[in-house]
Amino acid sequence: MKIVNLAVRMACLLLAGLLLTPVPCLASQTPAPPPTRVRPKMDGFDISKKAGGSANQIGGASRDIGSPQLYAPKDGKAYSLTPVFYWGTADGAQKVTFRLSSPNGEPLYEATTSDTHLAYPADAPALSPGVTYHWTIIPENDMLGGSPVPAQITIVGGAERSAIEQDLNSAADHAAVFVDHRVWYDAVASYTAVLDQTPGNQAARKGRAAVYDQLPVTQPLADADMQMVH
């Protein structure tokens, strides 16, 4: 009987030990999420006087949630006299009217397109260095939210234009020159032209992503570029 009781007690102690043994937490075995990508900050892409210290956080404003978005700063710079304008719509094939207005608000050039970009034509009314223009797009279907708030584009002139021209003449990487001078439109267009020819160009992909990172409205485009970086 004593032997039986001893066996029972040992069994109970063994069972208690098993119950008290810590069980590995399954949650601790779940792979850690990837680290959040650090977004570079490059002050100066938005030249609005009201932009203040958060200049790069302003741009692409819309009147309503469903409105198309302008992929540009609220007040950005261009070097080319035929800049390329980019925007996004809920429907990528949505027909819109691109409109560029003079400094006094009068329509200077209009064109209807189903693309999400437009290169200002060489035969359109000439743009002048040192002048600030306004542009937006007008959706054919106004029920999708109406037109975005117009963005300003300033064609650089004077000493700044001369400095950019000099740097372009001595540099192989024109996109980098436009980034250094914070010329939004030409920086994006230059990187995009390279990627259209060589989609696998990792330097251009990272460069465009860094520019896109400067505006909340284009940060999803930066994420898309970085996902293609090996």
N, C-alpha and C positions, 0 to 999 in steps of 0.2 A: 504493500500500500504506500509506504514511504517512497519507493522508487517511482510509482505512478504519479504521486503528488509532485515529486521533484521534476519529473518530465513535463508535467502540466505547467509548473511554474517557469521552467526554462522556455517552454513554448510561448508563454505569455510575455516573458521578457523579450524574446526574439521578435515577436509581433509588435510590441511597443517600440522597439528600436527601429523597425522598418517604418512605422508610422511617423516617427520623429525625424527620420532622415530627410533632409531637404530635397525636394523634387526640382530638377532644373526647370527654370521658367522658359516656356516656349517663346515668349515674347522677346527674350534676350537673344534668341537665335535668329530673329528676323533681321535681314540685311539692313544696314543703316542707309537712309536716303542719301542720294548724292549731294555733295555740298552745293550751296547756292552760288550761282555764277556771279562774280563781282563785275558790276557794270562800271566801265571807266567814265570819269567825268572830265569833260573838256569845255571849260567856260568859253563863251564867245560865239557860239553858233547862232544865238538869237541876239540881235542888236537893238531890240526894242528898248527905248528909254525907260519904259515902265517895267521892264523885266526884272531889274534889280539883281540880287544875288542868286536868284533861282531862274535865271534866263533860260537855261536849257530845259526847264520843266514846263515851258509854255509852247504850245503849238498844236496845230491840227484841231482846233476847237470846232465843235458842231453845235447846232441849235437844238437838236433832239438826238435821242439815243440812236434812232435809225438812220441818221444823216450819214452821208459819205464823209470821209475824213481826208484832210489834206496832209500829205506826208511831207511836211515842211515846218520850219519854225514860224512863229507868229510874225517875225520880222527877220528874214534871212538875207544872205548875200549871194550874188552870182557874178561870175567874171565873164562868162560867155554872153554874147549879144543874142544868142539863140538858145537860151537855157532849156533844160528838160524839166517838166513838172510831173509829179507823181501824186497819185491819190488812191484811196481804197473805197470800195462799195460793198454792200452786203451781197449783191449779185455781181460777180466779176464781169459779166457781159452786159451790165446795165448801160444803156445809152445816156450820155450826159452831154451838156454843152459846156465847153471850157470858155471862160471869159477872163480876159485881161483888161484892166481899166487903167486909165491915165491917173496921174496924181490928183486931179480934181474929181475923179470918180466917173468920168465918162468912158463908156466901153471903147476900147482901142482895137481889140481883136476877139473874135469868137469862132469856135469850130465845134462841130458835133462829132462825137466819137464813141465807140464801144470799148475802147482800150482803157487802161488805168494809168496812162501816161501820155504826154504830148510834148514833142520837141517844137519849140517856137520856130515857125518857118522863116527862112531867110527872106522871103518875099512879103512877109507881113510888115506892118508899120514898124519902123526901126526903133529899137530901144536905145536909150542914151546913157552913157556912163554918168554916175552921180545922181541918177533919178530913181525915185522909189515908185513902184507900181503896185497894183492890187490884183489878186487873182482868186478865182474860186471855180467851182463846177456847179452846174444846175442840172439835177436829175430830171430825166424825161418823165418819170413817175414821181410826182411830188408827194405821194402818200408815204414814201419811204423815209420821210423826215426833212425834206427840203434841202436847201443849199447850206454848205458849211460856212462859217464865218470867214470872210476873205482873209488871206494871208498877204503880207507885204513882202515884196522882193526888191532889193536895192541893187542896181548894177554898179559895182564898185568903180570908182573913178579916181582921178587925181594921183597923188603920190602912192596911194595904196595899190592902184591898178598898175602903176609903173613897177612897183616892187614885186608884185605877183608875176608880171611879164618877165622881169629879169630872172626870177627864180625858175620859171618854166623853161626858159632858154638854157639853163644850166643843169636841169634835173631830168633824170630818166623816168622817175615816178611822178607824173603830174598829179595823180590823186593825192599823194602825200603833201605836195605843195598846197593844194586847195585845203587840205585838213589843217596844215600849219597856219594858214591865213583865215581859217574858220569860214570858208566859202562853201556853204551847205550844198547848194544846187550842183555845183561842178564836182564836188567831192563824191556825192552819190552817183552822179552821171558817169564819172570817170571809172569808178569801181564797177558799176553795172556794165559798162561797155567792155571792160576786161573780162568779166564773168560771162558775158554773152558769147565771147569768143573762146574762152577757156574756163568752163564751169569748175574745173578742178583746181583752179588757182587758189591755194589756201591763204596766201598773203592778202589777196584782194578780198577774199571772203571775210577774213578777220577784220580787215580795214573797214569794209562797209558796215559790218556788225558794230564796230566801235562808234561809227558815226550814228547809226540808227539808235544806239543805246542812249543818245543824248536827249531824245524826246520820248515821253510816255507813249505817244501815238505810234511811234515806229519801233518801240521795244519788242513787240511780237515779231517784227521782221528781223530784228537782231537775233532773236532766239532761233528763228528758222535758219538763218545763216550759220550760226554756231553749231546747230545740229548736223550740218554738212561738213564741219571741220573734223578731220581725222586726227 
